[in-house]
Amino acid sequence: YWNDHRSARDRLAALLRARGKQPVAAADAYRLPFGVHTAAAAVALAVFLEDGVTTSYLALVAAGDAGLRAFGALAMQDSAIRATFWRGSSVPFPGIPAAALHPRRARHQG
């Protein structure tokens, strides 16, 4: 999966450069969202990361450029499939946070 991410990064960077944009380099290090001290935590981190990447690629699907939209749609599918592997199950709308699927209900005023 590491190589899949690297290939997607390189393809996206090439797409951006072809459009006159300069991609921002990745940070040297990142703070993990939680401690990873067990195999289960490592799997949870993989799910967290793939879900985040899926959300980012979903944002590209809204781009005005057809090439970026196509890249985002295909890359989103790949990351959603990887997240499904790590999670052991799929989610209804990959890339969309569950909270966004359940709008707040209007409070009943009685």
N, CA, C and O atoms as CSV, one atom per row, in Angstrom:
chain,resi,resn,atom,element,x,y,z
A,1,TYR,N,N,0.811,-1.194,0.000
A,1,TYR,CA,C,0.000,0.000,0.000
A,1,TYR,C,C,0.858,1.263,0.000
A,1,TYR,O,O,0.457,2.292,-0.545
A,2,TRP,N,N,2.019,1.183,0.602
A,2,TRP,CA,C,2.930,2.333,0.620
A,2,TRP,C,C,3.230,2.787,-0.808
A,2,TRP,O,O,3.166,3.976,-1.121
A,3,ASN,N,N,3.555,1.832,-1.659
A,3,ASN,CA,C,3.870,2.163,-3.054
A,3,ASN,C,C,2.662,2.721,-3.792
A,3,ASN,O,O,2.811,3.581,-4.661
A,4,ASP,N,N,1.461,2.239,-3.456
A,4,ASP,CA,C,0.243,2.795,-4.062
A,4,ASP,C,C,0.109,4.275,-3.712
A,4,ASP,O,O,-0.222,5.096,-4.568
A,5,HIS,N,N,0.369,4.608,-2.446
A,5,HIS,CA,C,0.283,6.007,-2.015
A,5,HIS,C,C,1.348,6.859,-2.708
A,5,HIS,O,O,1.075,7.981,-3.133
A,6,ARG,N,N,2.528,6.330,-2.815
A,6,ARG,CA,C,3.608,7.079,-3.471
A,6,ARG,C,C,3.283,7.309,-4.946
A,6,ARG,O,O,3.516,8.398,-5.471
A,7,SER,N,N,2.753,6.299,-5.608
A,7,SER,CA,C,2.386,6.446,-7.027
A,7,SER,C,C,1.287,7.485,-7.205
A,7,SER,O,O,1.340,8.308,-8.120
A,8,ALA,N,N,0.285,7.443,-6.320
A,8,ALA,CA,C,-0.801,8.427,-6.403
A,8,ALA,C,C,-0.261,9.832,-6.157
A,8,ALA,O,O,-0.647,10.777,-6.845
A,9,ARG,N,N,0.627,9.968,-5.182
A,9,ARG,CA,C,1.243,11.272,-4.908
A,9,ARG,C,C,1.961,11.787,-6.150
A,9,ARG,O,O,1.814,12.951,-6.524
A,10,ASP,N,N,2.731,10.922,-6.778
A,10,ASP,CA,C,3.495,11.329,-7.956
A,10,ASP,C,C,2.584,11.688,-9.126
A,10,ASP,O,O,2.851,12.648,-9.848
A,11,ARG,N,N,1.513,10.924,-9.318
A,11,ARG,CA,C,0.567,11.230,-10.405
A,11,ARG,C,C,-0.121,12.568,-10.158
A,11,ARG,O,O,-0.269,13.377,-11.074
A,12,LEU,N,N,-0.544,12.796,-8.902
A,12,LEU,CA,C,-1.209,14.062,-8.587
A,12,LEU,C,C,-0.243,15.229,-8.763
A,12,LEU,O,O,-0.617,16.266,-9.310
A,13,ALA,N,N,0.983,15.070,-8.308
A,13,ALA,CA,C,1.980,16.136,-8.473
A,13,ALA,C,C,2.192,16.445,-9.956
A,13,ALA,O,O,2.296,17.610,-10.340
A,14,ALA,N,N,2.255,15.414,-10.780
A,14,ALA,CA,C,2.438,15.623,-12.221
A,14,ALA,C,C,1.230,16.343,-12.820
A,14,ALA,O,O,1.392,17.231,-13.658
A,15,LEU,N,N,0.027,15.970,-12.400
A,15,LEU,CA,C,-1.178,16.645,-12.883
A,15,LEU,C,C,-1.156,18.122,-12.506
A,15,LEU,O,O,-1.497,18.981,-13.320
A,16,LEU,N,N,-0.760,18.411,-11.285
A,16,LEU,CA,C,-0.713,19.799,-10.837
A,16,LEU,C,C,0.348,20.596,-11.589
A,16,LEU,O,O,0.101,21.723,-12.019
A,17,ARG,N,N,1.527,20.002,-11.745
A,17,ARG,CA,C,2.587,20.702,-12.485
A,17,ARG,C,C,2.172,20.982,-13.930
A,17,ARG,O,O,2.467,22.045,-14.476
A,18,ALA,N,N,1.485,20.019,-14.538
A,18,ALA,CA,C,1.021,20.206,-15.918
A,18,ALA,C,C,0.032,21.359,-16.032
A,18,ALA,O,O,-0.185,21.901,-17.115
A,19,ARG,N,N,-0.565,21.726,-14.900
A,19,ARG,CA,C,-1.522,22.824,-14.873
A,19,ARG,C,C,-0.904,24.106,-14.320
A,19,ARG,O,O,-1.610,25.058,-13.988
A,20,GLY,N,N,0.441,24.112,-14.228
A,20,GLY,CA,C,1.140,25.301,-13.785
A,20,GLY,C,C,1.155,25.524,-12.283
A,20,GLY,O,O,1.472,26.623,-11.830
A,21,LYS,N,N,0.823,24.521,-11.511
A,21,LYS,CA,C,0.805,24.624,-10.052
A,21,LYS,C,C,2.023,23.916,-9.474
A,21,LYS,O,O,2.539,22.967,-10.066
A,22,GLN,N,N,2.471,24.374,-8.335
A,22,GLN,CA,C,3.606,23.744,-7.659
A,22,GLN,C,C,3.084,23.005,-6.430
A,22,GLN,O,O,2.636,23.645,-5.479
A,23,PRO,N,N,3.130,21.677,-6.429
A,23,PRO,CA,C,2.658,20.914,-5.270
A,23,PRO,C,C,3.482,21.248,-4.018
A,23,PRO,O,O,4.681,21.513,-4.103
A,24,VAL,N,N,2.835,21.230,-2.889
A,24,VAL,CA,C,3.506,21.471,-1.615
A,24,VAL,C,C,4.142,20.166,-1.156
A,24,VAL,O,O,3.506,19.112,-1.198
A,25,ALA,N,N,5.380,20.234,-0.724
A,25,ALA,CA,C,6.078,19.039,-0.243
A,25,ALA,C,C,5.444,18.548,1.052
A,25,ALA,O,O,4.925,19.338,1.841
A,26,ALA,N,N,5.492,17.254,1.258
A,26,ALA,CA,C,4.991,16.659,2.495
A,26,ALA,C,C,5.871,17.077,3.665
A,26,ALA,O,O,7.057,17.362,3.502
A,27,ALA,N,N,5.275,17.108,4.826
A,27,ALA,CA,C,6.035,17.423,6.042
A,27,ALA,C,C,7.040,16.308,6.313
A,27,ALA,O,O,6.841,15.166,5.899
A,28,ASP,N,N,8.114,16.649,7.007
A,28,ASP,CA,C,9.128,15.652,7.353
A,28,ASP,C,C,8.590,14.626,8.337
A,28,ASP,O,O,8.983,13.460,8.299
A,29,ALA,N,N,7.703,15.050,9.206
A,29,ALA,CA,C,7.133,14.156,10.218
A,29,ALA,C,C,5.730,14.637,10.559
A,29,ALA,O,O,5.391,15.804,10.361
A,30,TYR,N,N,4.936,13.735,11.065
A,30,TYR,CA,C,3.571,14.052,11.460
A,30,TYR,C,C,3.335,13.533,12.876
A,30,TYR,O,O,3.911,12.527,13.288
A,31,ARG,N,N,2.493,14.227,13.597
A,31,ARG,CA,C,2.079,13.755,14.914
A,31,ARG,C,C,0.943,12.755,14.712
A,31,ARG,O,O,-0.038,13.048,14.029
A,32,LEU,N,N,1.082,11.592,15.302
A,32,LEU,CA,C,0.034,10.586,15.180
A,32,LEU,C,C,-1.192,11.019,15.972
A,32,LEU,O,O,-1.060,11.672,17.007
A,33,PRO,N,N,-2.383,10.664,15.497
A,33,PRO,CA,C,-3.609,11.085,16.184
A,33,PRO,C,C,-3.829,10.357,17.509
A,33,PRO,O,O,-4.616,10.805,18.342
A,34,PHE,N,N,-3.139,9.244,17.702
A,34,PHE,CA,C,-3.228,8.478,18.937
A,34,PHE,C,C,-2.028,7.552,19.006
A,34,PHE,O,O,-1.372,7.290,17.998
A,35,GLY,N,N,-1.749,7.060,20.198
A,35,GLY,CA,C,-0.614,6.159,20.374
A,35,GLY,C,C,-0.829,4.837,19.660
A,35,GLY,O,O,-1.941,4.311,19.618
A,36,VAL,N,N,0.229,4.316,19.111
A,36,VAL,CA,C,0.168,3.036,18.400
A,36,VAL,C,C,1.148,2.080,19.080
A,36,VAL,O,O,2.350,2.095,18.816
A,37,HIS,N,N,0.587,1.242,19.974
A,37,HIS,CA,C,1.421,0.340,20.760
A,37,HIS,C,C,1.014,-1.117,20.609
A,37,HIS,O,O,1.618,-2.006,21.209
A,38,THR,N,N,-0.014,-1.354,19.801
A,38,THR,CA,C,-0.491,-2.723,19.590
A,38,THR,C,C,-0.827,-2.903,18.106
A,38,THR,O,O,-0.933,-1.937,17.350
A,39,ALA,N,N,-0.989,-4.154,17.722
A,39,ALA,CA,C,-1.382,-4.437,16.337
A,39,ALA,C,C,-2.755,-3.845,16.043
A,39,ALA,O,O,-2.988,-3.335,14.947
A,40,ALA,N,N,-3.663,-3.907,17.008
A,40,ALA,CA,C,-5.009,-3.353,16.806
A,40,ALA,C,C,-4.940,-1.837,16.607
A,40,ALA,O,O,-5.671,-1.284,15.785
A,41,ALA,N,N,-4.070,-1.171,17.353
A,41,ALA,CA,C,-3.918,0.282,17.183
A,41,ALA,C,C,-3.304,0.598,15.825
A,41,ALA,O,O,-3.654,1.608,15.213
A,42,ALA,N,N,-2.400,-0.243,15.344
A,42,ALA,CA,C,-1.808,-0.027,14.023
A,42,ALA,C,C,-2.874,-0.155,12.934
A,42,ALA,O,O,-2.880,0.615,11.974
A,43,VAL,N,N,-3.761,-1.116,13.082
A,43,VAL,CA,C,-4.861,-1.273,12.120
A,43,VAL,C,C,-5.787,-0.063,12.199
A,43,VAL,O,O,-6.222,0.453,11.170
A,44,ALA,N,N,-6.092,0.391,13.415
A,44,ALA,CA,C,-6.947,1.577,13.582
A,44,ALA,C,C,-6.303,2.797,12.925
A,44,ALA,O,O,-6.997,3.615,12.322
A,45,LEU,N,N,-4.984,2.923,13.039
A,45,LEU,CA,C,-4.287,4.031,12.395
A,45,LEU,C,C,-4.388,3.915,10.873
A,45,LEU,O,O,-4.608,4.915,10.190
A,46,ALA,N,N,-4.231,2.714,10.343
A,46,ALA,CA,C,-4.350,2.517,8.893
A,46,ALA,C,C,-5.738,2.929,8.413
A,46,ALA,O,O,-5.866,3.581,7.376
A,47,VAL,N,N,-6.781,2.554,9.157
A,47,VAL,CA,C,-8.150,2.941,8.798
A,47,VAL,C,C,-8.290,4.457,8.842
A,47,VAL,O,O,-8.835,5.062,7.920
A,48,PHE,N,N,-7.794,5.071,9.920
A,48,PHE,CA,C,-7.865,6.516,10.087
A,48,PHE,C,C,-7.191,7.234,8.915
A,48,PHE,O,O,-7.750,8.178,8.356
A,49,LEU,N,N,-6.004,6.787,8.551
A,49,LEU,CA,C,-5.258,7.425,7.463
A,49,LEU,C,C,-5.937,7.234,6.118
A,49,LEU,O,O,-6.059,8.185,5.345
A,50,GLU,N,N,-6.381,6.014,5.827
A,50,GLU,CA,C,-7.045,5.763,4.540
A,50,GLU,C,C,-8.355,6.536,4.450
A,50,GLU,O,O,-8.695,7.048,3.383
A,51,ASP,N,N,-9.095,6.630,5.552
A,51,ASP,CA,C,-10.321,7.427,5.538
A,51,ASP,C,C,-10.002,8.895,5.266
A,51,ASP,O,O,-10.728,9.565,4.531
A,52,GLY,N,N,-8.924,9.392,5.852
A,52,GLY,CA,C,-8.524,10.782,5.618
A,52,GLY,C,C,-8.121,11.028,4.181
A,52,GLY,O,O,-8.472,12.053,3.597
A,53,VAL,N,N,-7.385,10.090,3.611
A,53,VAL,CA,C,-6.976,10.216,2.208
A,53,VAL,C,C,-8.205,10.159,1.300
A,53,VAL,O,O,-8.297,10.899,0.321
A,54,THR,N,N,-9.142,9.281,1.630
A,54,THR,CA,C,-10.371,9.178,0.841
A,54,THR,C,C,-11.110,10.513,0.843
A,54,THR,O,O,-11.584,10.968,-0.198
A,55,THR,N,N,-11.204,11.136,2.013
A,55,THR,CA,C,-11.871,12.437,2.120
A,55,THR,C,C,-11.152,13.487,1.274
A,55,THR,O,O,-11.796,14.300,0.610
A,56,SER,N,N,-9.834,13.471,1.297
A,56,SER,CA,C,-9.072,14.437,0.495
A,56,SER,C,C,-9.289,14.229,-0.990
A,56,SER,O,O,-9.461,15.192,-1.737
A,57,TYR,N,N,-9.282,12.984,-1.419
A,57,TYR,CA,C,-9.511,12.714,-2.840
A,57,TYR,C,C,-10.944,13.075,-3.241
A,57,TYR,O,O,-11.182,13.510,-4.368
A,58,LEU,N,N,-11.888,12.899,-2.330
A,58,LEU,CA,C,-13.267,13.268,-2.615
A,58,LEU,C,C,-13.359,14.763,-2.917
A,58,LEU,O,O,-14.145,15.179,-3.769
A,59,ALA,N,N,-12.564,15.563,-2.225
A,59,ALA,CA,C,-12.554,17.003,-2.485
A,59,ALA,C,C,-12.113,17.301,-3.915
A,59,ALA,O,O,-12.596,18.254,-4.526
A,60,LEU,N,N,-11.202,16.496,-4.449
A,60,LEU,CA,C,-10.764,16.693,-5.840
A,60,LEU,C,C,-11.876,16.419,-6.839
A,60,LEU,O,O,-11.886,16.972,-7.938
A,61,VAL,N,N,-12.811,15.561,-6.451
A,61,VAL,CA,C,-13.919,15.231,-7.349
A,61,VAL,C,C,-14.752,16.481,-7.647
A,61,VAL,O,O,-15.435,16.547,-8.669
A,62,ALA,N,N,-14.695,17.461,-6.758
A,62,ALA,CA,C,-15.434,18.708,-6.965
A,62,ALA,C,C,-14.642,19.746,-7.761
A,62,ALA,O,O,-15.142,20.841,-8.016
A,63,ALA,N,N,-13.428,19.415,-8.149
A,63,ALA,CA,C,-12.583,20.363,-8.892
A,63,ALA,C,C,-13.211,20.683,-10.246
A,63,ALA,O,O,-13.947,19.876,-10.814
A,64,GLY,N,N,-12.911,21.852,-10.738
A,64,GLY,CA,C,-13.438,22.255,-12.039
A,64,GLY,C,C,-12.742,21.583,-13.215
A,64,GLY,O,O,-13.253,21.609,-14.335
A,65,ASP,N,N,-11.613,21.000,-12.976
A,65,ASP,CA,C,-10.796,20.376,-14.016
A,65,ASP,C,C,-11.160,18.892,-14.145
A,65,ASP,O,O,-11.105,18.149,-13.165
A,66,ALA,N,N,-11.525,18.471,-15.340
A,66,ALA,CA,C,-11.960,17.088,-15.556
A,66,ALA,C,C,-10.865,16.078,-15.229
A,66,ALA,O,O,-11.156,15.005,-14.700
A,67,GLY,N,N,-9.617,16.402,-15.533
A,67,GLY,CA,C,-8.519,15.482,-15.229
A,67,GLY,C,C,-8.328,15.288,-13.738
A,67,GLY,O,O,-8.087,14.173,-13.277
A,68,LEU,N,N,-8.435,16.376,-12.979
A,68,LEU,CA,C,-8.319,16.266,-11.527
A,68,LEU,C,C,-9.515,15.521,-10.937
A,68,LEU,O,O,-9.366,14.741,-9.997
A,69,ARG,N,N,-10.702,15.768,-11.496
A,69,ARG,CA,C,-11.896,15.047,-11.023
A,69,ARG,C,C,-11.742,13.555,-11.250
A,69,ARG,O,O,-12.038,12.757,-10.360
A,70,ALA,N,N,-11.282,13.171,-12.430
A,70,ALA,CA,C,-11.118,11.751,-12.741
A,70,ALA,C,C,-10.071,11.123,-11.831
A,70,ALA,O,O,-10.272,10.027,-11.307
A,71,PHE,N,N,-8.953,11.821,-11.645
A,71,PHE,CA,C,-7.923,11.308,-10.740
A,71,PHE,C,C,-8.496,11.129,-9.338
A,71,PHE,O,O,-8.317,10.081,-8.717
A,72,GLY,N,N,-9.190,12.160,-8.840
A,72,GLY,CA,C,-9.761,12.096,-7.491
A,72,GLY,C,C,-10.730,10.947,-7.332
A,72,GLY,O,O,-10.709,10.253,-6.316
A,73,ALA,N,N,-11.584,10.734,-8.329
A,73,ALA,CA,C,-12.575,9.654,-8.248
A,73,ALA,C,C,-11.904,8.288,-8.195
A,73,ALA,O,O,-12.291,7.437,-7.394
A,74,LEU,N,N,-10.909,8.074,-9.036
A,74,LEU,CA,C,-10.231,6.778,-9.049
A,74,LEU,C,C,-9.380,6.572,-7.797
A,74,LEU,O,O,-9.373,5.486,-7.219
A,75,ALA,N,N,-8.667,7.610,-7.384
A,75,ALA,CA,C,-7.829,7.500,-6.194
A,75,ALA,C,C,-8.690,7.307,-4.953
A,75,ALA,O,O,-8.308,6.574,-4.040
A,76,MET,N,N,-9.850,7.960,-4.914
A,76,MET,CA,C,-10.763,7.797,-3.788
A,76,MET,C,C,-11.231,6.345,-3.691
A,76,MET,O,O,-11.319,5.792,-2.595
A,77,GLN,N,N,-11.524,5.741,-4.814
A,77,GLN,CA,C,-11.939,4.337,-4.804
A,77,GLN,C,C,-10.830,3.449,-4.251
A,77,GLN,O,O,-11.086,2.547,-3.453
A,78,ASP,N,N,-9.602,3.708,-4.679
A,78,ASP,CA,C,-8.470,2.896,-4.208
A,78,ASP,C,C,-8.297,3.013,-2.699
A,78,ASP,O,O,-8.116,2.005,-2.015
A,79,SER,N,N,-8.350,4.236,-2.175
A,79,SER,CA,C,-8.156,4.408,-0.736
A,79,SER,C,C,-9.343,3.855,0.047
A,79,SER,O,O,-9.159,3.331,1.145
A,80,ALA,N,N,-10.540,3.958,-0.487
A,80,ALA,CA,C,-11.715,3.387,0.189
A,80,ALA,C,C,-11.616,1.863,0.244
A,80,ALA,O,O,-12.016,1.246,1.232
A,81,ILE,N,N,-11.089,1.264,-0.807
A,81,ILE,CA,C,-10.903,-0.194,-0.811
A,81,ILE,C,C,-9.860,-0.594,0.229
A,81,ILE,O,O,-10.035,-1.582,0.943
A,82,ARG,N,N,-8.779,0.173,0.311
A,82,ARG,CA,C,-7.766,-0.131,1.335
A,82,ARG,C,C,-8.342,0.030,2.735
A,82,ARG,O,O,-8.070,-0.790,3.611
A,83,ALA,N,N,-9.131,1.071,2.958
A,83,ALA,CA,C,-9.759,1.265,4.269
A,83,ALA,C,C,-10.689,0.108,4.593
A,83,ALA,O,O,-10.746,-0.343,5.738
A,84,THR,N,N,-11.417,-0.375,3.595
A,84,THR,CA,C,-12.308,-1.515,3.799
A,84,THR,C,C,-11.508,-2.750,4.199
A,84,THR,O,O,-11.928,-3.507,5.074
A,85,PHE,N,N,-10.372,-2.952,3.568
A,85,PHE,CA,C,-9.510,-4.077,3.935
A,85,PHE,C,C,-9.115,-3.982,5.403
A,85,PHE,O,O,-9.264,-4.944,6.156
A,86,TRP,N,N,-8.610,-2.814,5.808
A,86,TRP,CA,C,-8.148,-2.653,7.194
A,86,TRP,C,C,-9.302,-2.694,8.183
A,86,TRP,O,O,-9.162,-3.259,9.268
A,87,ARG,N,N,-10.438,-2.108,7.829
A,87,ARG,CA,C,-11.588,-2.051,8.729
A,87,ARG,C,C,-12.269,-3.408,8.833
A,87,ARG,O,O,-12.794,-3.774,9.885
A,88,GLY,N,N,-12.253,-4.147,7.733
A,88,GLY,CA,C,-12.946,-5.424,7.703
A,88,GLY,C,C,-14.381,-5.293,7.232
A,88,GLY,O,O,-15.110,-6.282,7.166
A,89,SER,N,N,-14.787,-4.076,6.905
A,89,SER,CA,C,-16.133,-3.827,6.386
A,89,SER,C,C,-16.108,-2.495,5.646
A,89,SER,O,O,-15.178,-1.701,5.782
A,90,SER,N,N,-17.145,-2.279,4.871
A,90,SER,CA,C,-17.220,-1.023,4.116
A,90,SER,C,C,-18.083,-0.015,4.872
A,90,SER,O,O,-18.729,-0.348,5.866
A,91,VAL,N,N,-18.079,1.208,4.386
A,91,VAL,CA,C,-18.950,2.252,4.917
A,91,VAL,C,C,-19.849,2.725,3.776
A,91,VAL,O,O,-19.470,2.611,2.611
A,92,PRO,N,N,-21.033,3.254,4.090
A,92,PRO,CA,C,-21.974,3.609,3.028
A,92,PRO,C,C,-21.463,4.655,2.034
A,92,PRO,O,O,-21.657,4.504,0.828
A,93,PHE,N,N,-20.815,5.708,2.526
A,93,PHE,CA,C,-20.362,6.784,1.655
A,93,PHE,C,C,-18.918,7.125,1.993
A,93,PHE,O,O,-18.669,8.042,2.775
A,94,PRO,N,N,-17.960,6.399,1.416
A,94,PRO,CA,C,-16.553,6.649,1.735
A,94,PRO,C,C,-16.163,8.101,1.498
A,94,PRO,O,O,-16.537,8.705,0.493
A,95,GLY,N,N,-15.405,8.646,2.438
A,95,GLY,CA,C,-14.929,10.006,2.310
A,95,GLY,C,C,-15.832,11.048,2.925
A,95,GLY,O,O,-15.438,12.203,3.086
A,96,ILE,N,N,-17.039,10.648,3.269
A,96,ILE,CA,C,-17.973,11.579,3.903
A,96,ILE,C,C,-18.094,11.172,5.370
A,96,ILE,O,O,-18.501,10.049,5.666
A,97,PRO,N,N,-17.746,12.068,6.287
A,97,PRO,CA,C,-17.837,11.728,7.712
A,97,PRO,C,C,-19.256,11.309,8.086
A,97,PRO,O,O,-20.230,11.887,7.605
A,98,ALA,N,N,-19.362,10.305,8.941
A,98,ALA,CA,C,-20.670,9.784,9.341
A,98,ALA,C,C,-21.565,10.886,9.900
A,98,ALA,O,O,-22.773,10.878,9.664
A,99,ALA,N,N,-20.991,11.828,10.631
A,99,ALA,CA,C,-21.786,12.915,11.211
A,99,ALA,C,C,-22.466,13.748,10.125
A,99,ALA,O,O,-23.548,14.289,10.352
A,100,ALA,N,N,-21.854,13.855,8.966
A,100,ALA,CA,C,-22.440,14.641,7.883
A,100,ALA,C,C,-23.640,13.933,7.252
A,100,ALA,O,O,-24.445,14.557,6.562
A,101,LEU,N,N,-23.750,12.645,7.491
A,101,LEU,CA,C,-24.855,11.879,6.916
A,101,LEU,C,C,-26.096,11.932,7.788
A,101,LEU,O,O,-27.172,11.509,7.366
A,102,HIS,N,N,-25.957,12.442,8.984
A,102,HIS,CA,C,-27.073,12.519,9.924
A,102,HIS,C,C,-27.241,13.968,10.367
A,102,HIS,O,O,-26.732,14.365,11.415
A,103,PRO,N,N,-27.956,14.758,9.563
A,103,PRO,CA,C,-28.111,16.171,9.934
A,103,PRO,C,C,-28.805,16.286,11.286
A,103,PRO,O,O,-29.633,15.460,11.670
A,104,ARG,N,N,-28.435,17.322,11.970
A,104,ARG,CA,C,-29.062,17.556,13.278
A,104,ARG,C,C,-30.558,17.699,13.092
A,104,ARG,O,O,-31.036,18.371,12.178
A,105,ARG,N,N,-31.266,17.060,13.968
A,105,ARG,CA,C,-32.725,17.154,13.910
A,105,ARG,C,C,-33.162,18.464,14.571
A,105,ARG,O,O,-32.592,18.910,15.566
A,106,ALA,N,N,-34.180,19.049,13.983
A,106,ALA,CA,C,-34.714,20.277,14.571
A,106,ALA,C,C,-35.295,19.945,15.945
A,106,ALA,O,O,-35.971,18.935,16.136
A,107,ARG,N,N,-35.010,20.819,16.873
A,107,ARG,CA,C,-35.545,20.598,18.217
A,107,ARG,C,C,-37.027,20.865,18.234
A,107,ARG,O,O,-37.515,21.852,17.684
A,108,HIS,N,N,-37.725,19.967,18.876
A,108,HIS,CA,C,-39.154,20.119,18.996
A,108,HIS,C,C,-39.460,21.139,20.081
A,108,HIS,O,O,-39.026,21.004,21.225
A,109,GLN,N,N,-40.190,22.127,19.710
A,109,GLN,CA,C,-40.568,23.132,20.697
A,109,GLN,C,C,-41.992,22.863,21.132
A,109,GLN,O,O,-42.927,22.936,20.334
A,110,GLY,N,N,-42.140,22.565,22.358
A,110,GLY,CA,C,-43.460,22.170,22.816
A,110,GLY,C,C,-43.932,23.027,23.829
A,110,GLY,O,O,-45.039,22.836,24.332
